[in-house]
């Protein structure tokens, strides 16, 4: 896909008399034990597609782009950490997000003549074409950029907003809140942040009674291949992806979810049968069946639960940063999910994990991450979930309508699936997968046939 880079610009936070920054100081926000496990992981990358047939180059550059930049500048007054970098000073026990005066978010402006409808669709799309719509997020041994944006015009078709976020800076909840706040300021031409979307940076609410920071630092060090520079912020090696890798979105309607739920109720009526459990179990069982192979092979899957409401005291819903607890099922035989009752088996396992999440003790979080990363290294399939049906990604209307599609492209690293609410209907689910085309065809076949049967 041909892409023309028009410019790369720096968007700084609009001047604010109440700002904690002035020309003589900096802002430092320490990473917590919730943030540290993601320190070396690749950026979370998401694309929002907006269909707008009247998006001529003239209108885009004279109206749309200036409004996006201006509202972003206003928003950054409340989201200063996104303009900064992660650093790890020699005299500090752990890394921090550091923001200096006049730090900025890098915004790349591009243009493409590609088929917008195809790229923003639900079918199989080349991964390389989607990556072209995403910005770089520079990382070195000494500094890791927090956040960057790419806005791409498809003349007379629409535009996309691609974001890349360092996972140690923010989780999906924070990222989605940021996008929705940006959209609201842009659409309503507000000068100030709505209170219900204003982020909270109070790190004193995260208690560390048992030295979890140190345990997480040790976990990060154990993941490094180069043990000589333990403070390096360079990401883990990226997976090499061939030209045959595609991304597709599978859809479960509200009726599909209900039929699958009834199917499980007939077997085990006492299970926790949330939409998340049903959708993840169904996608996972189709994924394992499509991979096939020896039924004795080891498979594992994991998900993370938002822990904001489970801490004491609870964190504000707008807490800025990571606050996720991982739970997983490890070293199971693939045959358990390949057989006729594979979907029900996955539901039973996920139901128990979700029920047990509320009783998890924060003191065990380091052990759960170590366990998960350990099994990831040798399981023949290791499933994870990015996103959630509760994030409301389709609410991000900048003034030109809701996005026609939202994709998490960073599921290409590992064997993750993405999950979001269905755009066209409450109660449905959109499930993103990134696989070789031949395997994707197999997954889609099992997925669609299972619903018909």
N, C-alpha and C positions, 0 to 999 in steps of 0.2 A: 504494500500500500504506500503510495506517495504522500508524503507529509511535508508541508512547507512551514518552517519555523519563522514566524514573523518578528517576534521579539521575545526577550526574557527580561522582565522588569521586577523591581523590588517594591513590594507594597509594605509600607511601614504603618504602625498604628497612628491613627489621627491624634493630633495634639489634645491633651487632656490635663486640665489643671490639677486633677486629683491623682495623676499617675504616680506610681511608686518609683518610677525611674526619672532621673534627670541626668544632665550631662556629666555628673561626677560619680554616679554610682551604677550598680548593676543589681539585677534580681536573681536570686538563687533559690531553686526549689529542689530539695533532695529527692532522689528516687526512694521508694519504699520497697519492702519485700514483695509487694504485689507487682511492682514495676520491674524489678531486677531480673526475673527469669526470662524476660523478653529482650534483654539487652543486646544480644547478638543475632536476633532473628531478623529476617528480611522485612521490609516495610509492608504495612497493610495498604493495598492499593484498590481503590474503588472508582468506578466511572458512573456518572449520572448523565443520561442522555435526555435532551430536551428537543422535541420536534417543534419546528417553527418555520413553516414554508416561506414566511415573509422575511426571513433572516438574510437579507441581501448584505454583501460586504459593507455597503454604505451604512445601513441601519445598525449592523453589528458594531462597527467601529465608532459610530457617532452616538449611539444610544445604549445598546446592550452592554458592551464592554466597559464604558465609563461607569455605568451604574453598578456593575459587578465589582469593579475596583474600589469605588468609593464606599460601598457598603462593607466590603472586606476591611478597608482601612478603619472604619468606625468600629467594626466588630473586634478587631485586634486589640483595641484598648482594654477589653475584658479577657482576651485570650493571648496575652503577651508571651506565654511560654512557647506558643507555636512559632514565634519569630526567632527563637533561640536555638541553642545547640546543647547536646549532652556532652559534658566534659568530665574527666576524672583526674583531679589534681593530685600530684604526688603526696601531698600532706593530708589528703582526705581519705577516710576509710571506704567511701563508696561514691559512685558518680552522682552528678546533679544536673538539672537543667539550668543553664545560665543564660540570662538575657542581658545584653548591653544596650545602651542608648542607640537608637537608630538601627537596631537589628530589624530584619524584615523577612517576610515570606516571599520566596522566589515564585513568580508567576510566569509561566511560559504561554505565549499566545501563538497558536498554529492554525493552519487551514488545510483542509483535505477535500478532494473531489470524490472520495470513496462513497459507496452506497450506504447512506445513513440508515435506511430501513433495515438493511441486512445486518449491519454492525450492532444495531440496537434491538435486534430480534431475539427470539428464543431458541432458534435452531443452532446448528453447529457453525461456529465462527472461528477462523484461524486465530490462535493465541497471539501470534506476532502482530496482527492488525490491531488488536485491542491494546497491546503494550505500547504501540505507537501513540496512543491517546493519553498516556500517563507520563508524569514528570519524573525526572531523576531525583533521588534523595541522597546527596553526597555524604559519604561516611569515610573517615580515615581512622588511623590509630588513635588520634588525639581529639577528634571532634565528630559528632554525628548530628546531622541536620534533623530538626524536629518535624518539619512539615513543608510540603511544597504542592503546587497546584499547576495544572495545565488546562487551558480553555481552548477548545478546538472548534473552529467554525466549519460547518458543511454548508456552503452557500446555497440558499433557497431550500434547505432541508432542515437545518437545525444546528444545534451546537452541543458539545459535551463538556462536562467539568470532571477532570480526572484529579484525584487527590492521592498523595502518598504520605503516609504517617508512620513515624517511628513507633513501634509497638511498645517500647519502654516509656514513651511519653503519654500515651492515651490508649484506652480500649475502645471497643465498638460503641459503647454507650456514650462516652465522651465525644467521639468523632461524629456520631449521628446528631448529638445535641448541637455541636458546632455548626454543622451543615444546615440544620433547621433554623438556627438563630441567624445565620448569614442570609438565608432565604427570606426570613421574616423581615429583617432590616431592609433588605433590598426591595421587596415587594411593597411594603408599607411606607418606605422612605422615612424610617425612624432615625432619630439622632442618638437614642440611648437603647441599651440592651433591655429587653423584657426581663423582669425579675425572675420569672419561672425558668428562664434559660441562662441566667447568670451563673458562671462556674464558681465553685468553691475550691480554694486551695489550702484549706486548713489541714496540714499534715499532722498536727498534734492529735487528731482524731484516730490516727493509725498507731496503735500501741504495739510495742515490740518487747514483750516481757521475757522472752526466752532466747534472744539473740538470733532472730530469724534473718536479719540483714546479713549477718556473717555466714549463715548457712546458705543463703541464696548466692552470695558472692562465691562461695566454694563450688556451688553448682555451676555457675557461669564459667569458672576457671576449668572445671572438669570437661566442659564442652569444647574448649579451645584445642585446636590441633597444635598451635604454636604455644608452648608453655613458657617461652622466654620473655614474652611481653604480656604479663597477666592483666595489665590495664588497657590493653588495646581494645578499641571500640569497633574494630572491623567486623563485619558480619560473618556468619558461618558461610562456608562455600555454597553457592547456589546450585541447584539441580540443573543438569544440562537437558534442555528440552529440544526435541526434534521438530522438523517442519510439519509433522503429522499430528501435532497436538492441537486439539480444538476445545473450545468452551461452549457448553450448551446449558440451557435452563429447562428443567423438568417441572411440571406443574401438577400440584394436587389441589383440586377444587374443594370447597367446603363439603360437598356431597361425597367426594372421594374419601376425605378424612373420616367422615361419619360412617361410611361403609366399612372402612378398614377397622375403625373403632368397634363396630358391632361384631365384626369377625373375631376380634380378640375377646370381647365380652363373653361370647359363647363358650370360650375356653377357660378364661380366668377373669371373672367379673370384678375382683377386688383390686385390680391393678390401677396404677396412676396412669391414666390414658389421656394426657395432655396432647395438644396438637404437635408440640415439639417431639414428644416421645413417639407418636405414631409416624410422623414424617421421617424422623431420623432412622427409626427401625426399618421402615420400608425401603428407604434409599440404601441403607447399609446392606440389607439382605440382597437387594438387586445387584449391588456392587460386587459382593462376594460371589454370587452366582455367575456374574459375567466374567470374573477373573478365572473361575473354574479351577482346574488343576487338582492336585492331591488333596483329598478331604482332610488329611491329617496335618496339613500345614498350619502354622500358628498365625492367628489374626488377632488384632486388638483394636479397640476404639475408645475414644475419649471425648469429653466435652467440658466446657468451663461454665460455672454458674456465677451469676452476679452476686457478690457478697455484701453489697452496700446495706441491704436491709437485715443482714444476719450478724452484723457486728454490734457490739455493745460499748458505747452508744452507736446507734445507726448512723451511717453517713448520709449527708444530703443527697438527694437524687441527682444533683448537678455536680457532685464531687468530680474534680478534674484529675484524671490519672487512670491507672488500672486498679480494679478491685474484683478479681476473679479467682475462683477456687476450682482446680481441676479434679474431675473424677473420671475413672475409666474402668474398662473391663479388659483384662489382658490375658494373653496366651490361651485363647480358646481355639478349638479346632474349626477350620473353615466349614467342615461338613455340617456343623450345628446350624449354620445359616443358609446352607445350600439345599437342605432338604425341604420337604413340603411345609413343615412347621417352622422354617427358618425365621420368617417375619415375626411370628408369635414369640419365639425364643428371644429375639432382639428386643421386643417390647418388654418382656419380663425382666430382662437384665437392666434396660434403661429405666424402667419403673422403679426398681430397687435403688438404682443410683440416685435418681431424683429425690425419692423419699428420704434417702440417707444424707442428702446434702445439707439439710438444716441442722443435723446433729454433728456435722463435721467440726472439729476443733481447729481453730486457726493455727495452733501450735504444730499441727501436722502438715501444714501446707508445703514445707520444704520436702518432706518425705514423699508427698504425692507427686510433686514435680519430678523428683529423681526417679521414681518408679515409672512414670509415664515416658520420660525421655529414654530410660533404659530399654523398655520394651519397643519403643519406636525404632531403635537401632537394628533390631533383628526380626521383628514380625514381618511376615510376607505381605501383609496388608495392615496399615495402621490408619484408621479413619479419625478425622477430627471435624469440628464444625466451626465455621466463621460466620459471624452475623447472628441475627435472631429475628423471629417474627414480631418481636415487641419493640423494635427500634424505630419503626415508622419512617423508613427511608423514602417512601413515596409521598411524604408530606412536604418535601422540600421544593416549594413553589417560589421561584424568584420573581414572579410577576408575569411569566410567559407560560404558565400552566405547569402541572405536575410532571415529573420525569416520566417518559414512556418506558424507561427501563433503567434498572440499577444493577450493575455487575460488580462482584468482588473478584478481581483478576488474580490477586495474590494467592488464591487457592492452588495455583500451579506449583507452588513449593510444598511438597509433601502430597498426601492423598486426602486433602480436605474437601469438604463440600461447603457451599455457602447456603444460607437460609435467610429468607425475607418473607414478609407478608405479601400476599398476592395483590397486585395492583388493582385489579378489576373487581375484587370481591373480598369482603371481610370473611375471615375464617379459613381462607385458602393459604397455600404455601408455594413459594418459588424456591426451587432447589438447584443451585449451580454446581456443575461438575466440570473438571478439566482433565481430559484423558486423551490417549491416542484415539484416532478416529475409529479404528476397528473395535476397540474396547467400548467406546462410547456407543457405537451402534448396538452392541450386545446389551449394555446397560439399559438403553432406551427400549429395546425389545422386551426385556424382562419387566421393566417398569410399566410399559403400556399394556402388555398382555396380562400382567397381574391385575391391573385395574379392570380390564374387560371381563376377567374370569371371576 
